[in-house]
Amino acid sequence: MAEELISENAGKTSGHLTKSLLAVALLSSFGSSMLYGYNLAVVNSPAQYIKAFYNETLLERHDRTPDDHLLTVLYSITVSIFAIGGMTGALLVGRLVTKYGRKGTLVRSTMLVFVGGALMGFSRWFRNPAMVITGRFITGVHSGICLSVVPMYLGEIAPKNLRGFLGLVPSIHICLGVFIAQVLGLSELLGKEEHWPLLLALVVFPTAVQLMLLPWFPESPRYLLIEKGNIHATIAALKWFRSKGDIQAEIEEMQEEQRSLSSIQTLSVGRLLMDSCVRWQVITIVVVNIGMQLSGIDAIWFYTNDIFRNAGIPEPHIQYTTVGTGAIEVIAGMLGCFTIERVGRRPLIIGGFLFMGICCAGITVSVLHQAQIPFMSYISVGCVIGIIAGFCIGPAGVPFLITAELFKQSHRPSAYTVAGCLNWLSNFTIGFVFPFLQEATGPYCYLIFCAICFGVAIYAIFIIPETKNKTFLEISQMFASRNKIPSEELASNGHLKMALMNGYGTLGIREEK
């Protein structure tokens, strides 16, 4: 029976961008990755109204006016608690994707958005600032889960020649979410004092669309075969996503990966960190994920209006300048998505970080001299736009993509847990510390970001290989010499040929003679 199912699709090369592949990439990103971008930027526009709400409620409860420092701390907590929730969600990824699968985890996590959105939406009605902070935390948990699961899911359902393209679809939606938050935050739309709870609560609508449609799509074929051993469900899922082409080669590649694993059980984070066979892969995801957040992009997203204000942009023009940067984000993200399969992963991540580093240095120089040279304020704005564009072209999506590509099935969930925790911890650090860092060092704080960007670019030049059009096993073999592991040990354990599917649809393995 299994042979019949495969033979129907034999004879053509798999790797076409089918409607099913594109639909699931757009849908999973729309209800997850876009919300991450939206939540990053949505607190920027109503910042003064949220602070005023905190001021009013504290005055009502304690009969005294809080000082500016306390309000700054409370607002910083409101911004950065999203990252604490994200880190909490990232810690849950390994267990969730192993128990419920990739798609199953995405569907179940939508409940978090409805709870968090309701808390934020009704916070002013109940006169409770804690509801805003709690709602931000819960939506952060959702984003922490989905920011790892969506790239994992898309990386596993995509043929290798489309893995880069589909892997960057979530980054486009992150940029789109930021842009939507900036547009809706305009004073002509929802950027008014009476509308800020609604602005925060709008996250429930994209999630509702995802919840209605995503359950109809199949689970990851790699998860179904390697972890569940369900060959019939695997074939059905591949036929759904491919619709044409030879799926036999893909199934054989999955089987070969399965045989290369010492165990099909998911490794714990502790065992992943102790595994010398993946030492440099782990170091790589640590460097790129920390670098992605400490590059300064979160400071730009969280505090765009304040940065433009300090750059000398007239107050009435700031919100429109901010929206302009959001449009550039979307364009840059699409440029990266549509070029990654041509130029590869390394050029995008190296070029993106180098360009961001140059622009960070440019902000420092321009802000220091804008009092003497008026046009320097425009240079400062240009550098902010440059940082955003450089980030969205490569560093926004490539780290999530290569986290999937550098690890085999048994290591991947824990790798995403490590990457996600570091990503969110760095996000929290920037969100909470940046306003105080800016007060202490002024424009020189961007030189710190500059050094980090250049450091990650140099690491990528010397360490990270190109993974374009490579299978997961081939990528593991590329790291074999650096990890001091004989590459033949990463094949089929040196004693196994390709598995054959017998007439009963089960896996048959024959030893090499």
BATI-388383 format. One record per residue (C-alpha): residue number from 1; residue in one letter; x, y, z. Coordinates in nm, 3 decimals, always signed. Example, Ala and Ser with C-alpha at 12.3 -4.5 7.8 and 13.67 -1.06 7.14 Angstrom:
BEGIN
    n  res       c1       c2       c3
    1    a   +1.230   -0.450   +0.780
    2    s   +1.367   -0.106   +0.714
REM end
This chain:
BEGIN
    n  res       c1       c2       c3
    1    m   +0.000   +0.000   +0.000
    2    a   +0.279   +0.242   +0.090
    3    e   +0.457   +0.162   -0.236
    4    e   +0.139   +0.240   -0.431
    5    l   +0.102   +0.574   -0.260
    6    i   +0.459   +0.667   -0.346
    7    s   +0.451   +0.544   -0.704
    8    e   +0.164   +0.779   -0.784
    9    n   +0.401   +1.071   -0.741
   10    a   +0.712   +0.915   -0.889
   11    g   +0.902   +1.048   -1.185
   12    k   +0.928   +1.419   -1.115
   13    t   +1.157   +1.620   -0.896
   14    s   +0.999   +1.747   -0.578
   15    g   +1.072   +2.103   -0.483
   16    h   +0.791   +2.304   -0.640
   17    l   +0.628   +2.586   -0.447
   18    t   +0.278   +2.444   -0.425
   19    k   -0.033   +2.627   -0.312
   20    s   -0.043   +2.411   +0.002
   21    l   +0.315   +2.498   +0.099
   22    l   +0.262   +2.868   +0.041
   23    a   -0.072   +2.867   +0.224
   24    v   +0.061   +2.699   +0.536
   25    a   +0.368   +2.928   +0.540
   26    l   +0.152   +3.239   +0.517
   27    l   -0.110   +3.115   +0.763
   28    s   +0.130   +2.994   +1.033
   29    s   +0.328   +3.319   +1.008
   30    f   +0.019   +3.543   +0.995
   31    g   -0.116   +3.421   +1.328
   32    s   +0.219   +3.390   +1.504
   33    s   +0.523   +3.573   +1.365
   34    m   +0.321   +3.880   +1.269
   35    l   +0.196   +3.907   +1.628
   36    y   +0.555   +3.904   +1.751
   37    g   +0.639   +4.202   +1.531
   38    y   +0.315   +4.374   +1.626
   39    n   +0.381   +4.336   +1.998
   40    l   +0.736   +4.463   +1.961
   41    a   +0.621   +4.794   +1.817
   42    v   +0.268   +4.845   +1.948
   43    v   +0.380   +4.997   +2.282
   44    n   +0.584   +5.266   +2.106
   45    s   +0.301   +5.493   +1.990
   46    p   +0.078   +5.492   +2.303
   47    a   +0.372   +5.517   +2.546
   48    q   +0.262   +5.854   +2.686
   49    y   -0.097   +5.734   +2.732
   50    i   +0.010   +5.414   +2.908
   51    k   +0.233   +5.617   +3.142
   52    a   -0.056   +5.856   +3.208
   53    f   -0.282   +5.558   +3.287
   54    y   -0.025   +5.425   +3.533
   55    n   +0.004   +5.772   +3.687
   56    e   -0.372   +5.806   +3.729
   57    t   -0.429   +5.462   +3.880
   58    l   -0.136   +5.491   +4.121
   59    l   -0.269   +5.831   +4.231
   60    e   -0.615   +5.680   +4.284
   61    r   -0.483   +5.387   +4.489
   62    h   -0.203   +5.550   +4.690
   63    d   -0.316   +5.912   +4.691
   64    r   +0.021   +6.039   +4.575
   65    t   +0.174   +6.123   +4.238
   66    p   +0.453   +5.882   +4.135
   67    d   +0.780   +6.038   +4.023
   68    d   +0.908   +6.018   +3.667
   69    h   +1.167   +5.754   +3.755
   70    l   +0.898   +5.516   +3.885
   71    l   +0.688   +5.567   +3.573
   72    t   +0.995   +5.498   +3.358
   73    v   +1.057   +5.174   +3.549
   74    l   +0.692   +5.065   +3.516
   75    y   +0.689   +5.140   +3.145
   76    s   +1.020   +4.958   +3.097
   77    i   +0.867   +4.657   +3.273
   78    t   +0.564   +4.679   +3.043
   79    v   +0.792   +4.676   +2.739
   80    s   +1.036   +4.412   +2.860
   81    i   +0.793   +4.171   +3.033
   82    f   +0.697   +4.061   +2.682
   83    a   +1.049   +3.918   +2.651
   84    i   +1.026   +3.740   +2.987
   85    g   +0.709   +3.574   +2.860
   86    g   +0.890   +3.489   +2.538
   87    m   +1.174   +3.324   +2.728
   88    t   +0.919   +3.124   +2.928
   89    g   +0.756   +3.010   +2.605
   90    a   +1.092   +2.917   +2.454
   91    l   +1.162   +2.690   +2.753
   92    l   +0.842   +2.499   +2.675
   93    v   +0.911   +2.444   +2.305
   94    g   +1.103   +2.116   +2.334
   95    r   +0.834   +1.937   +2.532
   96    l   +0.543   +2.082   +2.337
   97    v   +0.667   +1.996   +1.987
   98    t   +0.763   +1.646   +2.099
   99    k   +0.423   +1.578   +2.255
  100    y   +0.186   +1.767   +2.023
  101    g   +0.389   +1.805   +1.704
  102    r   +0.476   +2.127   +1.524
  103    k   +0.134   +2.216   +1.390
  104    g   -0.038   +2.087   +1.703
  105    t   +0.169   +2.317   +1.921
  106    l   +0.084   +2.620   +1.706
  107    v   -0.288   +2.545   +1.724
  108    r   -0.293   +2.490   +2.101
  109    s   -0.087   +2.800   +2.179
  110    t   -0.348   +3.031   +2.024
  111    m   -0.545   +3.019   +2.350
  112    l   -0.273   +3.229   +2.513
  113    v   -0.338   +3.519   +2.276
  114    f   -0.709   +3.532   +2.358
  115    v   -0.632   +3.545   +2.731
  116    g   -0.355   +3.806   +2.697
  117    g   -0.553   +4.020   +2.453
  118    a   -0.858   +4.022   +2.681
  119    l   -0.649   +4.131   +2.981
  120    m   -0.496   +4.422   +2.791
  121    g   -0.822   +4.520   +2.625
  122    f   -1.016   +4.547   +2.952
  123    s   -0.734   +4.689   +3.166
  124    r   -0.855   +5.050   +3.158
  125    w   -1.212   +4.944   +3.227
  126    f   -1.098   +4.768   +3.545
  127    r   -0.844   +5.047   +3.624
  128    n   -0.571   +4.787   +3.672
  129    p   -0.216   +4.840   +3.534
  130    a   -0.126   +4.483   +3.632
  131    m   -0.362   +4.356   +3.360
  132    v   -0.154   +4.534   +3.094
  133    i   +0.170   +4.385   +3.226
  134    t   +0.018   +4.037   +3.269
  135    g   -0.135   +4.049   +2.921
  136    r   +0.200   +4.146   +2.773
  137    f   +0.361   +3.854   +2.955
  138    i   +0.105   +3.600   +2.828
  139    t   +0.127   +3.718   +2.468
  140    g   +0.503   +3.698   +2.511
  141    v   +0.471   +3.330   +2.608
  142    h   +0.279   +3.273   +2.284
  143    s   +0.542   +3.452   +2.078
  144    g   +0.819   +3.262   +2.255
  145    i   +0.661   +2.933   +2.152
  146    c   +0.573   +3.033   +1.798
  147    l   +0.896   +3.215   +1.716
  148    s   +1.070   +2.876   +1.744
  149    v   +0.794   +2.643   +1.625
  150    v   +0.700   +2.824   +1.302
  151    p   +1.055   +2.813   +1.150
  152    m   +1.089   +2.453   +1.271
  153    y   +0.760   +2.355   +1.106
  154    l   +0.833   +2.533   +0.780
  155    g   +1.190   +2.403   +0.770
  156    e   +1.064   +2.046   +0.801
  157    i   +0.785   +2.065   +0.543
  158    a   +0.990   +2.252   +0.282
  159    p   +1.193   +2.078   +0.011
  160    k   +1.560   +2.168   +0.048
  161    n   +1.563   +2.403   -0.251
  162    l   +1.280   +2.611   -0.096
  163    r   +1.382   +2.590   +0.269
  164    g   +1.544   +2.934   +0.263
  165    f   +1.250   +3.104   +0.096
  166    l   +0.987   +2.951   +0.323
  167    g   +1.214   +2.999   +0.624
  168    l   +1.214   +3.375   +0.573
  169    v   +0.837   +3.406   +0.528
  170    p   +0.802   +3.447   +0.909
  171    s   +1.057   +3.732   +0.907
  172    i   +0.848   +3.917   +0.647
  173    h   +0.548   +3.881   +0.876
  174    i   +0.750   +4.010   +1.171
  175    c   +0.829   +4.322   +0.969
  176    l   +0.466   +4.342   +0.854
  177    g   +0.350   +4.322   +1.215
  178    v   +0.578   +4.610   +1.312
  179    f   +0.447   +4.815   +1.018
  180    i   +0.081   +4.745   +1.103
  181    a   +0.141   +4.850   +1.465
  182    q   +0.299   +5.174   +1.346
  183    v   +0.016   +5.252   +1.103
  184    l   -0.259   +5.176   +1.353
  185    g   -0.073   +5.383   +1.611
  186    l   -0.111   +5.702   +1.406
  187    s   -0.308   +5.974   +1.581
  188    e   -0.564   +5.968   +1.298
  189    l   -0.639   +5.598   +1.367
  190    l   -0.594   +5.427   +1.706
  191    g   -0.313   +5.644   +1.839
  192    k   -0.551   +5.829   +2.072
  193    e   -0.579   +5.809   +2.446
  194    e   -0.918   +5.640   +2.443
  195    h   -0.808   +5.371   +2.193
  196    w   -0.479   +5.238   +2.333
  197    p   -0.635   +4.929   +2.505
  198    l   -0.796   +4.833   +2.175
  199    l   -0.462   +4.883   +1.998
  200    l   -0.300   +4.634   +2.237
  201    a   -0.587   +4.385   +2.214
  202    l   -0.611   +4.361   +1.833
  203    v   -0.375   +4.062   +1.842
  204    v   -0.675   +3.831   +1.886
  205    f   -0.799   +3.875   +1.527
  206    p   -0.506   +3.722   +1.330
  207    t   -0.493   +3.441   +1.586
  208    a   -0.861   +3.367   +1.536
  209    v   -0.803   +3.327   +1.161
  210    q   -0.514   +3.090   +1.227
  211    l   -0.717   +2.885   +1.474
  212    m   -0.998   +2.838   +1.220
  213    l   -0.778   +2.732   +0.926
  214    l   -0.448   +2.580   +1.043
  215    p   -0.598   +2.258   +1.190
  216    w   -0.692   +2.155   +0.835
  217    f   -0.326   +2.133   +0.728
  218    p   -0.104   +1.826   +0.786
  219    e   +0.161   +1.780   +1.053
  220    s   +0.532   +1.791   +0.968
  221    p   +0.622   +1.478   +0.764
  222    r   +0.961   +1.452   +0.936
  223    y   +0.791   +1.450   +1.276
  224    l   +0.540   +1.189   +1.161
  225    l   +0.806   +0.954   +1.025
  226    i   +1.113   +1.001   +1.243
  227    e   +0.943   +1.053   +1.579
  228    k   +0.608   +0.880   +1.534
  229    g   +0.704   +0.610   +1.281
  230    n   +0.379   +0.663   +1.089
  231    i   +0.473   +0.602   +0.726
  232    h   +0.117   +0.633   +0.590
  233    a   +0.062   +0.974   +0.755
  234    t   +0.404   +1.081   +0.630
  235    i   +0.323   +0.992   +0.271
  236    a   -0.018   +1.159   +0.294
  237    a   +0.141   +1.479   +0.434
  238    l   +0.408   +1.485   +0.164
  239    k   +0.148   +1.436   -0.109
  240    w   -0.053   +1.725   +0.038
  241    f   +0.245   +1.960   +0.045
  242    r   +0.410   +1.849   -0.281
  243    s   +0.111   +1.756   -0.500
  244    k   +0.361   +1.644   -0.766
  245    g   +0.712   +1.510   -0.776
  246    d   +0.902   +1.209   -0.646
  247    i   +0.851   +1.186   -0.271
  248    q   +1.045   +0.857   -0.256
  249    a   +1.377   +1.045   -0.240
  250    e   +1.254   +1.261   +0.048
  251    i   +1.132   +0.962   +0.245
  252    e   +1.464   +0.785   +0.191
  253    e   +1.651   +1.094   +0.311
  254    m   +1.433   +1.103   +0.625
  255    q   +1.496   +0.732   +0.683
  256    e   +1.870   +0.784   +0.645
  257    e   +1.855   +1.064   +0.903
  258    q   +1.652   +0.840   +1.131
  259    r   +1.916   +0.565   +1.111
  260    s   +2.195   +0.814   +1.178
  261    l   +2.039   +0.898   +1.515
  262    s   +2.155   +0.702   +1.816
  263    s   +1.800   +0.747   +1.945
  264    i   +1.482   +0.892   +1.797
  265    q   +1.403   +1.037   +2.139
  266    t   +1.441   +1.415   +2.164
  267    l   +1.759   +1.514   +2.346
  268    s   +1.726   +1.729   +2.655
  269    v   +1.888   +2.072   +2.662
  270    g   +2.154   +1.943   +2.901
  271    r   +2.248   +1.655   +2.672
  272    l   +2.251   +1.887   +2.372
  273    l   +2.497   +2.120   +2.544
  274    m   +2.719   +1.825   +2.642
  275    d   +2.714   +1.658   +2.298
  276    s   +3.055   +1.714   +2.140
  277    c   +2.919   +1.611   +1.799
  278    v   +2.723   +1.937   +1.776
  279    r   +2.948   +2.168   +1.978
  280    w   +3.010   +2.420   +1.699
  281    q   +2.648   +2.413   +1.587
  282    v   +2.547   +2.509   +1.942
  283    i   +2.811   +2.784   +1.957
  284    t   +2.683   +2.915   +1.624
  285    i   +2.319   +2.945   +1.734
  286    v   +2.433   +3.110   +2.058
  287    v   +2.634   +3.373   +1.869
  288    v   +2.375   +3.454   +1.601
  289    n   +2.075   +3.463   +1.836
  290    i   +2.241   +3.681   +2.098
  291    g   +2.385   +3.898   +1.822
  292    m   +2.047   +3.933   +1.655
  293    q   +1.893   +4.093   +1.965
  294    l   +2.199   +4.284   +2.093
  295    s   +2.252   +4.437   +1.750
  296    g   +2.037   +4.731   +1.864
  297    i   +1.729   +4.646   +1.659
  298    d   +1.508   +4.603   +1.965
  299    a   +1.615   +4.943   +2.093
  300    i   +1.510   +5.085   +1.756
  301    w   +1.172   +4.905   +1.760
  302    f   +1.086   +4.974   +2.124
  303    y   +1.192   +5.337   +2.132
  304    t   +1.170   +5.460   +1.772
  305    n   +0.980   +5.778   +1.858
  306    d   +1.224   +5.871   +2.135
  307    i   +1.521   +5.811   +1.903
  308    f   +1.374   +6.035   +1.634
  309    r   +1.286   +6.296   +1.895
  310    n   +1.648   +6.300   +2.016
  311    a   +1.761   +6.325   +1.655
  312    g   +1.577   +6.654   +1.621
  313    i   +1.280   +6.544   +1.410
  314    p   +0.984   +6.782   +1.468
  315    e   +0.722   +6.626   +1.693
  316    p   +0.434   +6.630   +1.438
  317    h   +0.652   +6.445   +1.185
  318    i   +0.780   +6.169   +1.413
  319    q   +0.488   +5.927   +1.379
  320    y   +0.497   +5.949   +0.998
  321    t   +0.873   +5.899   +0.992
  322    t   +0.824   +5.591   +1.209
  323    v   +0.563   +5.451   +0.968
  324    g   +0.806   +5.512   +0.681
  325    t   +1.067   +5.297   +0.853
  326    g   +0.806   +5.023   +0.892
  327    a   +0.739   +5.021   +0.517
  328    i   +1.112   +4.989   +0.452
  329    e   +1.122   +4.692   +0.692
  330    v   +0.862   +4.506   +0.487
  331    i   +1.040   +4.581   +0.159
  332    a   +1.377   +4.474   +0.301
  333    g   +1.225   +4.155   +0.444
  334    m   +1.076   +4.065   +0.106
  335    l   +1.408   +4.137   -0.063
  336    g   +1.583   +3.894   +0.171
  337    c   +1.313   +3.629   +0.124
  338    f   +1.324   +3.639   -0.255
  339    t   +1.705   +3.645   -0.280
  340    i   +1.810   +3.391   -0.016
  341    e   +1.794   +3.092   -0.250
  342    r   +2.010   +3.281   -0.500
  343    v   +2.276   +3.435   -0.279
  344    g   +2.264   +3.193   +0.016
  345    r   +2.243   +3.232   +0.392
  346    r   +2.598   +3.351   +0.468
  347    p   +2.599   +3.662   +0.243
  348    l   +2.268   +3.781   +0.389
  349    i   +2.371   +3.739   +0.750
  350    i   +2.725   +3.876   +0.700
  351    g   +2.612   +4.169   +0.488
  352    g   +2.321   +4.247   +0.719
  353    f   +2.532   +4.263   +1.035
  354    l   +2.812   +4.461   +0.869
  355    f   +2.566   +4.719   +0.737
  356    m   +2.395   +4.744   +1.077
  357    g   +2.732   +4.799   +1.245
  358    i   +2.818   +5.082   +1.010
  359    c   +2.480   +5.246   +1.068
  360    c   +2.511   +5.216   +1.448
  361    a   +2.841   +5.402   +1.429
  362    g   +2.673   +5.654   +1.199
  363    i   +2.403   +5.729   +1.459
  364    t   +2.667   +5.809   +1.719
  365    v   +2.856   +6.043   +1.488
  366    s   +2.545   +6.219   +1.355
  367    v   +2.385   +6.277   +1.696
  368    l   +2.712   +6.415   +1.838
  369    h   +2.739   +6.672   +1.558
  370    q   +2.377   +6.756   +1.477
  371    a   +2.386   +7.068   +1.697
  372    q   +2.669   +7.215   +1.485
  373    i   +2.561   +7.063   +1.151
  374    p   +2.179   +7.067   +1.117
  375    f   +2.153   +6.817   +0.830
  376    m   +2.313   +6.553   +1.056
  377    s   +1.965   +6.488   +1.202
  378    y   +1.868   +6.345   +0.863
  379    i   +2.182   +6.131   +0.861
  380    s   +2.070   +5.996   +1.198
  381    v   +1.727   +5.907   +1.059
  382    g   +1.894   +5.746   +0.758
  383    c   +2.110   +5.534   +0.986
  384    v   +1.805   +5.417   +1.182
  385    i   +1.643   +5.317   +0.854
  386    g   +1.968   +5.147   +0.752
  387    i   +1.977   +4.941   +1.071
  388    i   +1.620   +4.828   +1.015
  389    a   +1.678   +4.746   +0.647
  390    g   +2.002   +4.560   +0.719
  391    f   +1.833   +4.360   +0.991
  392    c   +1.527   +4.263   +0.788
  393    i   +1.728   +4.151   +0.485
  394    g   +1.916   +3.879   +0.673
  395    p   +1.962   +3.880   +1.053
  396    a   +1.585   +3.893   +1.115
  397    g   +1.516   +3.548   +0.972
  398    v   +1.837   +3.361   +0.894
  399    p   +1.919   +3.273   +1.261
  400    f   +1.583   +3.095   +1.299
  401    l   +1.633   +2.922   +0.965
  402    i   +1.983   +2.792   +1.032
  403    t   +1.880   +2.674   +1.379
  404    a   +1.658   +2.425   +1.196
  405    e   +1.922   +2.344   +0.937
  406    l   +2.221   +2.285   +1.165
  407    f   +2.057   +2.009   +1.370
  408    k   +1.903   +1.672   +1.306
  409    q   +1.558   +1.571   +1.427
  410    s   +1.658   +1.452   +1.775
  411    h   +1.852   +1.772   +1.850
  412    r   +1.628   +2.031   +1.688
  413    p   +1.368   +2.097   +1.963
  414    s   +1.635   +2.151   +2.230
  415    a   +1.837   +2.365   +1.990
  416    y   +1.534   +2.589   +1.944
  417    t   +1.488   +2.600   +2.321
  418    v   +1.845   +2.722   +2.369
  419    a   +1.823   +2.969   +2.080
  420    g   +1.485   +3.098   +2.193
  421    c   +1.590   +3.149   +2.555
  422    l   +1.902   +3.341   +2.456
  423    n   +1.704   +3.540   +2.201
  424    w   +1.441   +3.644   +2.452
  425    l   +1.686   +3.703   +2.737
  426    s   +1.877   +3.942   +2.512
  427    n   +1.548   +4.101   +2.404
  428    f   +1.454   +4.161   +2.768
  429    t   +1.796   +4.305   +2.848
  430    i   +1.774   +4.562   +2.569
  431    g   +1.409   +4.650   +2.635
  432    f   +1.470   +4.714   +3.005
  433    v   +1.825   +4.854   +3.004
  434    f   +1.827   +5.071   +2.692
  435    p   +1.653   +5.383   +2.834
  436    f   +1.891   +5.384   +3.131
  437    l   +2.190   +5.307   +2.907
  438    q   +2.092   +5.596   +2.682
  439    e   +2.065   +5.827   +2.983
  440    a   +2.412   +5.724   +3.105
  441    t   +2.607   +5.716   +2.777
  442    g   +2.401   +5.921   +2.532
  443    p   +2.469   +5.843   +2.165
  444    y   +2.779   +5.642   +2.257
  445    c   +2.552   +5.348   +2.348
  446    y   +2.522   +5.270   +1.976
  447    l   +2.893   +5.195   +1.961
  448    i   +2.823   +4.893   +2.180
  449    f   +2.574   +4.769   +1.921
  450    c   +2.828   +4.846   +1.648
  451    a   +3.091   +4.622   +1.809
  452    i   +2.842   +4.337   +1.851
  453    c   +2.731   +4.356   +1.486
  454    f   +3.089   +4.347   +1.358
  455    g   +3.170   +4.059   +1.595
  456    v   +2.884   +3.843   +1.466
  457    a   +2.974   +3.922   +1.104
  458    i   +3.336   +3.816   +1.162
  459    y   +3.222   +3.494   +1.330
  460    a   +2.995   +3.417   +1.033
  461    i   +3.278   +3.479   +0.786
  462    f   +3.512   +3.229   +0.951
  463    i   +3.279   +2.969   +1.105
  464    i   +2.932   +2.944   +0.949
  465    p   +2.915   +2.734   +0.629
  466    e   +2.670   +2.786   +0.346
  467    t   +2.370   +2.555   +0.392
  468    k   +2.180   +2.634   +0.073
  469    n   +2.042   +2.324   -0.104
  470    k   +2.194   +2.088   +0.155
  471    t   +2.013   +1.810   +0.337
  472    f   +2.020   +1.808   +0.717
  473    l   +2.268   +1.520   +0.712
  474    e   +2.498   +1.698   +0.466
  475    i   +2.501   +2.005   +0.690
  476    s   +2.592   +1.789   +0.991
  477    q   +2.880   +1.644   +0.792
  478    m   +3.006   +1.995   +0.711
  479    f   +3.067   +2.047   +1.083
  480    a   +3.224   +1.704   +1.134
  481    s   +3.587   +1.811   +1.100
  482    r   +3.541   +2.117   +1.321
  483    n   +3.378   +1.899   +1.587
  484    k   +3.658   +1.640   +1.536
  485    i   +3.409   +1.373   +1.440
  486    p   +3.480   +1.145   +1.137
  487    s   +3.223   +1.243   +0.877
  488    e   +3.143   +0.881   +0.790
  489    e   +3.002   +0.834   +1.139
  490    l   +2.730   +1.084   +1.052
  491    a   +2.608   +0.879   +0.756
  492    s   +2.403   +0.566   +0.804
  493    n   +2.610   +0.444   +1.097
  494    g   +2.859   +0.292   +0.851
  495    h   +2.668   -0.037   +0.827
  496    l   +2.331   +0.046   +0.679
  497    k   +2.204   +0.099   +0.330
  498    m   +1.891   +0.289   +0.241
  499    a   +1.583   +0.143   +0.406
  500    l   +1.322   -0.020   +0.192
  501    m   +0.951   +0.004   +0.257
  502    n   +0.802   -0.341   +0.252
  503    g   +0.459   -0.430   +0.132
  504    y   +0.306   -0.361   +0.473
  505    g   +0.417   +0.003   +0.478
  506    t   +0.668   -0.045   +0.759
  507    l   +1.036   +0.037   +0.760
  508    g   +1.271   -0.241   +0.661
  509    i   +1.647   -0.205   +0.716
  510    r   +1.911   -0.417   +0.552
  511    e   +2.270   -0.436   +0.659
  512    e   +2.556   -0.368   +0.426
  513    k   +2.732   -0.685   +0.312
REM end
